Amino acid sequence: MQAWVPLPSIHADDWIHPLGDEWQVSGGRAAALRVGRYGVKLLHIHWPDGDRDISVRIVSRVATRDRAVDLANPGGPAPLNAADRALFLRPTVLIPTDGIVRQTAYDIVAGAASDEEKAHLLYEWVVEHTSRNANTAGCGMGDIASMLTTGNLSGKCADLNALFVGMARACGMPARDLYGIRVAPSRFGFKSLGANSSLISKAQHCRAEVYLAQWGWVPVDPSDVRKVVLEEPPGNLSLADTKVEAARKTLFGAWEGNWIVYNAGHDVRLPGSTRPPLDFLMYPQAEAGGELRDSLDPNTFKYVITTKQIV
């Protein structure tokens, strides 16, 4: 029996500081590792064959704060280093940057005079043309070429935000998905955009960033605009609704600090596993006898994630 649990791994001075992880393992051994080109941090737990008294308890502490970029006033951020620029421009298995992805992106940004304008046009296109599908398993797969080819632009955050990321990369702008989990209620009046219980086993959420030379990493989340449309009470709001307009304006350039990020990884190979790489690591994973358990079913998999806010 093996398990792999994502740990918070991204530090950014202006909005998130991981403060460390602790764990206790019953009947096995565990090690914190960083894997792959994205440096995905995870706890790898291994239990001996035949041992039935197996469990692990992990506590991660993270400091966060609300984040906003003043797009009206360009700053002087440190330039993105060459390695990170190359990493966050490269395609992944499910996020290609050629073919229909590139053509769609080029059509959207035609005539744009700057990267900031291009990024905003891509964001608005995703908001306008996609929809949130409540029946999508987990957070979706993020197979953006299939979405564009079939014309089925519905899904959840790993689908809709991946569309933005892939098209931004296709236009030459470094961009990345950030995979994490909601940990606190929204203080800004959006019931649908927060963790409204201490039990957050199904509160996973990914966000996106695009690197713009005059501002650095800029937060965006078109998928949460679509979440407001579908789920914000009373539900099924129009894009013209004042709540939707407020979310749409805010979520290009700002995030609320009620969410933590684990990693920005893709095509993640789990150490010790013979199975193909994961598209991303946002949920705990486990294998028994080489058989992968259903990470989207915490009841069958028997894991619980809880949150406690310390102000």
Helices and strands as residue ranges (DSSP letters): E 2-6, E 16-26, E 29-35, E 40-46, E 55-64, E 67-68, H 82-87, H 99-109, H 115-129, E 131-132, H 144-150, E 154-155, H 157-170, E 175-182, G 191-193, E 204-212, E 216-220, H 222-231, H 242-250, E 254-255, E 259-263, E 285-288, E 291-292, H 298-301
